Amino acid sequence: MINKITSTFCFLLISLFAHAQAEKVYEFNSTCQQAYQEIIKLKVASGVALIEKAKQQNPDNIIPYYLDSYVDLISLFFSEDAADYAIKKPKIEERIKLLEQGQQNSPFYRYCLSMAYLQKAFIEIKFVETWRASWDVRKAFLLIKENKKIFPTFAPNDLIYGGLQSVIATIPSGYSFFASFVGLSGSIDEGMKLLKGFANSSDPYAKLMSSESAFIYCYLLYNIENKKPEVFTFIQNKKLDLVNNYLLAYMTANLAITDKQLAMAEKIINNRNKSPEYYNLPIWDYEMGYIKLYHLDVQEAAKYLESYLASFKGKFYIKDTYLKLSWCYYLAGNTRAAENARANILKKGATDTDADKQALKDAKSGIWPNMLLLKSRMLSDGGYYAEALAILNGKSINSFATDEEKLEYVYRLGRIYDDMHKNEEAIQYYNTAISIGVNRREYYAARAALQIGEIYERQGKKKEALAFFQKCLDMKDHEYKNSLDQKAKTGIERCGD
């Protein structure tokens, strides 16, 4: 009898021990940290190899599976390969179920789940599953909000919570009903304060995640807080690796193009490490195409854009890319190639972005842009203001035949003078653009109001800035409505008391 009791007791102990051994844990050990760093640099193959090594070291460690989520995000976000997504989609769902098996008393439990849902949402947006993405963002937000409450000193919380707070505060009016319906609310000030703190923190996890936090912080600092010079100061002061870290190189080149610093962008793209270890990104050709087009090097631009279109499998910005390609050939005088590129706008890509919708509208119109205005626009977008202004020298509003061309002419002068920091002249031409275009479908009047708002904001005239941001929001049924509304709403958030 004693032997039976002893045997039963021993069996129970063994069972309990085995159960304890099988419990899922969070060990962000050296192998996992190395895998994470490789993945963030976009050295995906070596990162995956390290993930597999970490799984073998401890099959019950959840962190390697959490890192798998980064791999899927990178491959699907940059490739937009629908066939690959069909394969990976059920695996993404299974991974979340696995993450739910972790220790709920760990700060990593809700953090990993929140990040997994957020990454899943980014992928869903790429594949136009907007409703699913919205709910997954909600799950991510609630999880990280709860995690911050339970584990207030866990520094990585601020990376997700700060980012979501900032973005949610700027949801365009077309989507604000959903945000209100699911109970999401944000604050630019609070969110950016958290992100800045994390990006500059000496916390061990903040140092580990420094590239990821720099990526998120710089994009939001540029696009939401509109502190553009501070972004490049941050990149320089932090000595971000723009040679061996493809994520940071992509980010900085992209922001430099947007900021009309083409020489910087071209240098980053050309100087990056060309090792085959890095994930193949067609986006480099896309960015080089824009760099060349904006300086009217149209033959070189066409080569890069053709190369990008031949290798990219997604649908976002495809129509817009074909539009830019058609302009390359149009400006080069190659009418046949220009018409072929325009025909592809009708057949390829999707219309989920404002830019693609605009490209389709332009293609259907059958009308080519005014050559002088197009050249001026490209040079202005590239930061070549003197050359852009020279093209329009000696022209007046009466030099153009149609109302649309007259409107674009005054708007274009406003943008050039704006970028040259000649505020008085810029406001004068912007106001003319608003007067002419307030009831038209072209985006020029709404964008002019937005730009005047930003000029007044820079001058510290918040009341005047708010009036013009609101004027932008009040304009209805125009091109780029969602994106311009978001910028205007962000401006209101920044200038509001």
Secondary structure as a PSIPRED ss2 file (coil, helix, strand):
# PSIPRED VFORMAT (PSIPRED V4.0)

   1 M C   1.000  0.000  0.000
   2 I H   0.000  1.000  0.000
   3 N H   0.000  1.000  0.000
   4 K H   0.000  1.000  0.000
   5 I H   0.000  1.000  0.000
   6 T H   0.000  1.000  0.000
   7 S H   0.000  1.000  0.000
   8 T H   0.000  1.000  0.000
   9 F H   0.000  1.000  0.000
  10 C H   0.000  1.000  0.000
  11 F H   0.000  1.000  0.000
  12 L H   0.000  1.000  0.000
  13 L H   0.000  1.000  0.000
  14 I H   0.000  1.000  0.000
  15 S H   0.000  1.000  0.000
  16 L H   0.000  1.000  0.000
  17 F H   0.000  1.000  0.000
  18 A H   0.000  1.000  0.000
  19 H H   0.000  1.000  0.000
  20 A H   0.000  1.000  0.000
  21 Q H   0.000  1.000  0.000
  22 A H   0.000  1.000  0.000
  23 E C   1.000  0.000  0.000
  24 K C   1.000  0.000  0.000
  25 V E   0.000  0.000  1.000
  26 Y C   1.000  0.000  0.000
  27 E C   1.000  0.000  0.000
  28 F C   1.000  0.000  0.000
  29 N C   1.000  0.000  0.000
  30 S H   0.000  1.000  0.000
  31 T H   0.000  1.000  0.000
  32 C H   0.000  1.000  0.000
  33 Q H   0.000  1.000  0.000
  34 Q H   0.000  1.000  0.000
  35 A H   0.000  1.000  0.000
  36 Y H   0.000  1.000  0.000
  37 Q H   0.000  1.000  0.000
  38 E H   0.000  1.000  0.000
  39 I H   0.000  1.000  0.000
  40 I H   0.000  1.000  0.000
  41 K C   1.000  0.000  0.000
  42 L C   1.000  0.000  0.000
  43 K C   1.000  0.000  0.000
  44 V H   0.000  1.000  0.000
  45 A H   0.000  1.000  0.000
  46 S H   0.000  1.000  0.000
  47 G H   0.000  1.000  0.000
  48 V H   0.000  1.000  0.000
  49 A H   0.000  1.000  0.000
  50 L H   0.000  1.000  0.000
  51 I H   0.000  1.000  0.000
  52 E H   0.000  1.000  0.000
  53 K H   0.000  1.000  0.000
  54 A H   0.000  1.000  0.000
  55 K H   0.000  1.000  0.000
  56 Q H   0.000  1.000  0.000
  57 Q H   0.000  1.000  0.000
  58 N C   1.000  0.000  0.000
  59 P C   1.000  0.000  0.000
  60 D C   1.000  0.000  0.000
  61 N E   0.000  0.000  1.000
  62 I C   1.000  0.000  0.000
  63 I H   0.000  1.000  0.000
  64 P H   0.000  1.000  0.000
  65 Y H   0.000  1.000  0.000
  66 Y H   0.000  1.000  0.000
  67 L H   0.000  1.000  0.000
  68 D H   0.000  1.000  0.000
  69 S H   0.000  1.000  0.000
  70 Y H   0.000  1.000  0.000
  71 V H   0.000  1.000  0.000
  72 D H   0.000  1.000  0.000
  73 L H   0.000  1.000  0.000
  74 I H   0.000  1.000  0.000
  75 S H   0.000  1.000  0.000
  76 L H   0.000  1.000  0.000
  77 F H   0.000  1.000  0.000
  78 F H   0.000  1.000  0.000
  79 S H   0.000  1.000  0.000
  80 E C   1.000  0.000  0.000
  81 D C   1.000  0.000  0.000
  82 A H   0.000  1.000  0.000
  83 A H   0.000  1.000  0.000
  84 D H   0.000  1.000  0.000
  85 Y H   0.000  1.000  0.000
  86 A H   0.000  1.000  0.000
  87 I H   0.000  1.000  0.000
  88 K H   0.000  1.000  0.000
  89 K H   0.000  1.000  0.000
  90 P H   0.000  1.000  0.000
  91 K H   0.000  1.000  0.000
  92 I H   0.000  1.000  0.000
  93 E H   0.000  1.000  0.000
  94 E H   0.000  1.000  0.000
  95 R H   0.000  1.000  0.000
  96 I H   0.000  1.000  0.000
  97 K H   0.000  1.000  0.000
  98 L H   0.000  1.000  0.000
  99 L H   0.000  1.000  0.000
 100 E C   1.000  0.000  0.000
 101 Q C   1.000  0.000  0.000
 102 G C   1.000  0.000  0.000
 103 Q C   1.000  0.000  0.000
 104 Q C   1.000  0.000  0.000
 105 N C   1.000  0.000  0.000
 106 S C   1.000  0.000  0.000
 107 P H   0.000  1.000  0.000
 108 F H   0.000  1.000  0.000
 109 Y H   0.000  1.000  0.000
 110 R H   0.000  1.000  0.000
 111 Y H   0.000  1.000  0.000
 112 C H   0.000  1.000  0.000
 113 L H   0.000  1.000  0.000
 114 S H   0.000  1.000  0.000
 115 M H   0.000  1.000  0.000
 116 A H   0.000  1.000  0.000
 117 Y H   0.000  1.000  0.000
 118 L H   0.000  1.000  0.000
 119 Q H   0.000  1.000  0.000
 120 K H   0.000  1.000  0.000
 121 A H   0.000  1.000  0.000
 122 F H   0.000  1.000  0.000
 123 I H   0.000  1.000  0.000
 124 E H   0.000  1.000  0.000
 125 I H   0.000  1.000  0.000
 126 K H   0.000  1.000  0.000
 127 F C   1.000  0.000  0.000
 128 V C   1.000  0.000  0.000
 129 E C   1.000  0.000  0.000
 130 T H   0.000  1.000  0.000
 131 W H   0.000  1.000  0.000
 132 R H   0.000  1.000  0.000
 133 A H   0.000  1.000  0.000
 134 S H   0.000  1.000  0.000
 135 W H   0.000  1.000  0.000
 136 D H   0.000  1.000  0.000
 137 V H   0.000  1.000  0.000
 138 R H   0.000  1.000  0.000
 139 K H   0.000  1.000  0.000
 140 A H   0.000  1.000  0.000
 141 F H   0.000  1.000  0.000
 142 L H   0.000  1.000  0.000
 143 L H   0.000  1.000  0.000
 144 I H   0.000  1.000  0.000
 145 K H   0.000  1.000  0.000
 146 E H   0.000  1.000  0.000
 147 N H   0.000  1.000  0.000
 148 K H   0.000  1.000  0.000
 149 K H   0.000  1.000  0.000
 150 I H   0.000  1.000  0.000
 151 F C   1.000  0.000  0.000
 152 P C   1.000  0.000  0.000
 153 T C   1.000  0.000  0.000
 154 F C   1.000  0.000  0.000
 155 A C   1.000  0.000  0.000
 156 P C   1.000  0.000  0.000
 157 N H   0.000  1.000  0.000
 158 D H   0.000  1.000  0.000
 159 L H   0.000  1.000  0.000
 160 I H   0.000  1.000  0.000
 161 Y H   0.000  1.000  0.000
 162 G H   0.000  1.000  0.000
 163 G H   0.000  1.000  0.000
 164 L H   0.000  1.000  0.000
 165 Q H   0.000  1.000  0.000
 166 S H   0.000  1.000  0.000
 167 V H   0.000  1.000  0.000
 168 I H   0.000  1.000  0.000
 169 A C   1.000  0.000  0.000
 170 T C   1.000  0.000  0.000
 171 I C   1.000  0.000  0.000
 172 P C   1.000  0.000  0.000
 173 S H   0.000  1.000  0.000
 174 G H   0.000  1.000  0.000
 175 Y H   0.000  1.000  0.000
 176 S H   0.000  1.000  0.000
 177 F H   0.000  1.000  0.000
 178 F H   0.000  1.000  0.000
 179 A H   0.000  1.000  0.000
 180 S H   0.000  1.000  0.000
 181 F H   0.000  1.000  0.000
 182 V C   1.000  0.000  0.000
 183 G C   1.000  0.000  0.000
 184 L C   1.000  0.000  0.000
 185 S C   1.000  0.000  0.000
 186 G C   1.000  0.000  0.000
 187 S C   1.000  0.000  0.000
 188 I H   0.000  1.000  0.000
 189 D H   0.000  1.000  0.000
 190 E H   0.000  1.000  0.000
 191 G H   0.000  1.000  0.000
 192 M H   0.000  1.000  0.000
 193 K H   0.000  1.000  0.000
 194 L H   0.000  1.000  0.000
 195 L H   0.000  1.000  0.000
 196 K H   0.000  1.000  0.000
 197 G H   0.000  1.000  0.000
 198 F H   0.000  1.000  0.000
 199 A H   0.000  1.000  0.000
 200 N C   1.000  0.000  0.000
 201 S C   1.000  0.000  0.000
 202 S C   1.000  0.000  0.000
 203 D C   1.000  0.000  0.000
 204 P H   0.000  1.000  0.000
 205 Y H   0.000  1.000  0.000
 206 A H   0.000  1.000  0.000
 207 K H   0.000  1.000  0.000
 208 L H   0.000  1.000  0.000
 209 M C   1.000  0.000  0.000
 210 S H   0.000  1.000  0.000
 211 S H   0.000  1.000  0.000
 212 E H   0.000  1.000  0.000
 213 S H   0.000  1.000  0.000
 214 A H   0.000  1.000  0.000
 215 F H   0.000  1.000  0.000
 216 I H   0.000  1.000  0.000
 217 Y H   0.000  1.000  0.000
 218 C H   0.000  1.000  0.000
 219 Y H   0.000  1.000  0.000
 220 L H   0.000  1.000  0.000
 221 L H   0.000  1.000  0.000
 222 Y H   0.000  1.000  0.000
 223 N H   0.000  1.000  0.000
 224 I C   1.000  0.000  0.000
 225 E C   1.000  0.000  0.000
 226 N C   1.000  0.000  0.000
 227 K C   1.000  0.000  0.000
 228 K H   0.000  1.000  0.000
 229 P H   0.000  1.000  0.000
 230 E H   0.000  1.000  0.000
 231 V H   0.000  1.000  0.000
 232 F H   0.000  1.000  0.000
 233 T H   0.000  1.000  0.000
 234 F H   0.000  1.000  0.000
 235 I H   0.000  1.000  0.000
 236 Q H   0.000  1.000  0.000
 237 N H   0.000  1.000  0.000
 238 K C   1.000  0.000  0.000
 239 K C   1.000  0.000  0.000
 240 L C   1.000  0.000  0.000
 241 D C   1.000  0.000  0.000
 242 L C   1.000  0.000  0.000
 243 V C   1.000  0.000  0.000
 244 N C   1.000  0.000  0.000
 245 N C   1.000  0.000  0.000
 246 Y H   0.000  1.000  0.000
 247 L H   0.000  1.000  0.000
 248 L H   0.000  1.000  0.000
 249 A H   0.000  1.000  0.000
 250 Y H   0.000  1.000  0.000
 251 M H   0.000  1.000  0.000
 252 T H   0.000  1.000  0.000
 253 A H   0.000  1.000  0.000
 254 N H   0.000  1.000  0.000
 255 L H   0.000  1.000  0.000
 256 A H   0.000  1.000  0.000
 257 I H   0.000  1.000  0.000
 258 T H   0.000  1.000  0.000
 259 D C   1.000  0.000  0.000
 260 K C   1.000  0.000  0.000
 261 Q C   1.000  0.000  0.000
 262 L H   0.000  1.000  0.000
 263 A H   0.000  1.000  0.000
 264 M H   0.000  1.000  0.000
 265 A H   0.000  1.000  0.000
 266 E H   0.000  1.000  0.000
 267 K H   0.000  1.000  0.000
 268 I H   0.000  1.000  0.000
 269 I H   0.000  1.000  0.000
 270 N H   0.000  1.000  0.000
 271 N H   0.000  1.000  0.000
 272 R C   1.000  0.000  0.000
 273 N C   1.000  0.000  0.000
 274 K C   1.000  0.000  0.000
 275 S C   1.000  0.000  0.000
 276 P C   1.000  0.000  0.000
 277 E C   1.000  0.000  0.000
 278 Y C   1.000  0.000  0.000
 279 Y C   1.000  0.000  0.000
 280 N C   1.000  0.000  0.000
 281 L C   1.000  0.000  0.000
 282 P C   1.000  0.000  0.000
 283 I H   0.000  1.000  0.000
 284 W H   0.000  1.000  0.000
 285 D H   0.000  1.000  0.000
 286 Y H   0.000  1.000  0.000
 287 E H   0.000  1.000  0.000
 288 M H   0.000  1.000  0.000
 289 G H   0.000  1.000  0.000
 290 Y H   0.000  1.000  0.000
 291 I H   0.000  1.000  0.000
 292 K H   0.000  1.000  0.000
 293 L H   0.000  1.000  0.000
 294 Y C   1.000  0.000  0.000
 295 H C   1.000  0.000  0.000
 296 L C   1.000  0.000  0.000
 297 D C   1.000  0.000  0.000
 298 V H   0.000  1.000  0.000
 299 Q H   0.000  1.000  0.000
 300 E H   0.000  1.000  0.000
 301 A H   0.000  1.000  0.000
 302 A H   0.000  1.000  0.000
 303 K H   0.000  1.000  0.000
 304 Y H   0.000  1.000  0.000
 305 L H   0.000  1.000  0.000
 306 E H   0.000  1.000  0.000
 307 S H   0.000  1.000  0.000
 308 Y H   0.000  1.000  0.000
 309 L H   0.000  1.000  0.000
 310 A H   0.000  1.000  0.000
 311 S H   0.000  1.000  0.000
 312 F C   1.000  0.000  0.000
 313 K C   1.000  0.000  0.000
 314 G C   1.000  0.000  0.000
 315 K C   1.000  0.000  0.000
 316 F C   1.000  0.000  0.000
 317 Y C   1.000  0.000  0.000
 318 I H   0.000  1.000  0.000
 319 K H   0.000  1.000  0.000
 320 D H   0.000  1.000  0.000
 321 T H   0.000  1.000  0.000
 322 Y H   0.000  1.000  0.000
 323 L H   0.000  1.000  0.000
 324 K H   0.000  1.000  0.000
 325 L H   0.000  1.000  0.000
 326 S H   0.000  1.000  0.000
 327 W H   0.000  1.000  0.000
 328 C H   0.000  1.000  0.000
 329 Y H   0.000  1.000  0.000
 330 Y H   0.000  1.000  0.000
 331 L H   0.000  1.000  0.000
 332 A H   0.000  1.000  0.000
 333 G C   1.000  0.000  0.000
 334 N C   1.000  0.000  0.000
 335 T H   0.000  1.000  0.000
 336 R H   0.000  1.000  0.000
 337 A H   0.000  1.000  0.000
 338 A H   0.000  1.000  0.000
 339 E H   0.000  1.000  0.000
 340 N H   0.000  1.000  0.000
 341 A H   0.000  1.000  0.000
 342 R H   0.000  1.000  0.000
 343 A H   0.000  1.000  0.000
 344 N H   0.000  1.000  0.000
 345 I H   0.000  1.000  0.000
 346 L H   0.000  1.000  0.000
 347 K H   0.000  1.000  0.000
 348 K C   1.000  0.000  0.000
 349 G C   1.000  0.000  0.000
 350 A C   1.000  0.000  0.000
 351 T C   1.000  0.000  0.000
 352 D C   1.000  0.000  0.000
 353 T C   1.000  0.000  0.000
 354 D H   0.000  1.000  0.000
 355 A H   0.000  1.000  0.000
 356 D H   0.000  1.000  0.000
 357 K H   0.000  1.000  0.000
 358 Q H   0.000  1.000  0.000
 359 A H   0.000  1.000  0.000
 360 L H   0.000  1.000  0.000
 361 K H   0.000  1.000  0.000
 362 D H   0.000  1.000  0.000
 363 A H   0.000  1.000  0.000
 364 K H   0.000  1.000  0.000
 365 S H   0.000  1.000  0.000
 366 G C   1.000  0.000  0.000
 367 I C   1.000  0.000  0.000
 368 W C   1.000  0.000  0.000
 369 P C   1.000  0.000  0.000
 370 N C   1.000  0.000  0.000
 371 M H   0.000  1.000  0.000
 372 L H   0.000  1.000  0.000
 373 L H   0.000  1.000  0.000
 374 L H   0.000  1.000  0.000
 375 K H   0.000  1.000  0.000
 376 S H   0.000  1.000  0.000
 377 R H   0.000  1.000  0.000
 378 M H   0.000  1.000  0.000
 379 L H   0.000  1.000  0.000
 380 S H   0.000  1.000  0.000
 381 D H   0.000  1.000  0.000
 382 G C   1.000  0.000  0.000
 383 G C   1.000  0.000  0.000
 384 Y C   1.000  0.000  0.000
 385 Y H   0.000  1.000  0.000
 386 A H   0.000  1.000  0.000
 387 E H   0.000  1.000  0.000
 388 A H   0.000  1.000  0.000
 389 L H   0.000  1.000  0.000
 390 A H   0.000  1.000  0.000
 391 I H   0.000  1.000  0.000
 392 L H   0.000  1.000  0.000
 393 N C   1.000  0.000  0.000
 394 G C   1.000  0.000  0.000
 395 K C   1.000  0.000  0.000
 396 S C   1.000  0.000  0.000
 397 I H   0.000  1.000  0.000
 398 N H   0.000  1.000  0.000
 399 S H   0.000  1.000  0.000
 400 F C   1.000  0.000  0.000
 401 A C   1.000  0.000  0.000
 402 T C   1.000  0.000  0.000
 403 D H   0.000  1.000  0.000
 404 E H   0.000  1.000  0.000
 405 E H   0.000  1.000  0.000
 406 K H   0.000  1.000  0.000
 407 L H   0.000  1.000  0.000
 408 E H   0.000  1.000  0.000
 409 Y H   0.000  1.000  0.000
 410 V H   0.000  1.000  0.000
 411 Y H   0.000  1.000  0.000
 412 R H   0.000  1.000  0.000
 413 L H   0.000  1.000  0.000
 414 G H   0.000  1.000  0.000
 415 R H   0.000  1.000  0.000
 416 I H   0.000  1.000  0.000
 417 Y H   0.000  1.000  0.000
 418 D H   0.000  1.000  0.000
 419 D H   0.000  1.000  0.000
 420 M C   1.000  0.000  0.000
 421 H C   1.000  0.000  0.000
 422 K C   1.000  0.000  0.000
 423 N H   0.000  1.000  0.000
 424 E H   0.000  1.000  0.000
 425 E H   0.000  1.000  0.000
 426 A H   0.000  1.000  0.000
 427 I H   0.000  1.000  0.000
 428 Q H   0.000  1.000  0.000
 429 Y H   0.000  1.000  0.000
 430 Y H   0.000  1.000  0.000
 431 N H   0.000  1.000  0.000
 432 T H   0.000  1.000  0.000
 433 A H   0.000  1.000  0.000
 434 I H   0.000  1.000  0.000
 435 S H   0.000  1.000  0.000
 436 I H   0.000  1.000  0.000
 437 G H   0.000  1.000  0.000
 438 V C   1.000  0.000  0.000
 439 N C   1.000  0.000  0.000
 440 R C   1.000  0.000  0.000
 441 R C   1.000  0.000  0.000
 442 E C   1.000  0.000  0.000
 443 Y C   1.000  0.000  0.000
 444 Y H   0.000  1.000  0.000
 445 A H   0.000  1.000  0.000
 446 A H   0.000  1.000  0.000
 447 R H   0.000  1.000  0.000
 448 A H   0.000  1.000  0.000
 449 A H   0.000  1.000  0.000
 450 L H   0.000  1.000  0.000
 451 Q H   0.000  1.000  0.000
 452 I H   0.000  1.000  0.000
 453 G H   0.000  1.000  0.000
 454 E H   0.000  1.000  0.000
 455 I H   0.000  1.000  0.000
 456 Y H   0.000  1.000  0.000
 457 E H   0.000  1.000  0.000
 458 R H   0.000  1.000  0.000
 459 Q C   1.000  0.000  0.000
 460 G C   1.000  0.000  0.000
 461 K C   1.000  0.000  0.000
 462 K H   0.000  1.000  0.000
 463 K H   0.000  1.000  0.000
 464 E H   0.000  1.000  0.000
 465 A H   0.000  1.000  0.000
 466 L H   0.000  1.000  0.000
 467 A H   0.000  1.000  0.000
 468 F H   0.000  1.000  0.000
 469 F H   0.000  1.000  0.000
 470 Q H   0.000  1.000  0.000
 471 K H   0.000  1.000  0.000
 472 C H   0.000  1.000  0.000
 473 L H   0.000  1.000  0.000
 474 D H   0.000  1.000  0.000
 475 M C   1.000  0.000  0.000
 476 K C   1.000  0.000  0.000
 477 D C   1.000  0.000  0.000
 478 H C   1.000  0.000  0.000
 479 E C   1.000  0.000  0.000
 480 Y C   1.000  0.000  0.000
 481 K H   0.000  1.000  0.000
 482 N H   0.000  1.000  0.000
 483 S H   0.000  1.000  0.000
 484 L H   0.000  1.000  0.000
 485 D H   0.000  1.000  0.000
 486 Q H   0.000  1.000  0.000
 487 K H   0.000  1.000  0.000
 488 A H   0.000  1.000  0.000
 489 K H   0.000  1.000  0.000
 490 T H   0.000  1.000  0.000
 491 G H   0.000  1.000  0.000
 492 I H   0.000  1.000  0.000
 493 E H   0.000  1.000  0.000
 494 R H   0.000  1.000  0.000
 495 C H   0.000  1.000  0.000
 496 G C   1.000  0.000  0.000
 497 D C   1.000  0.000  0.000
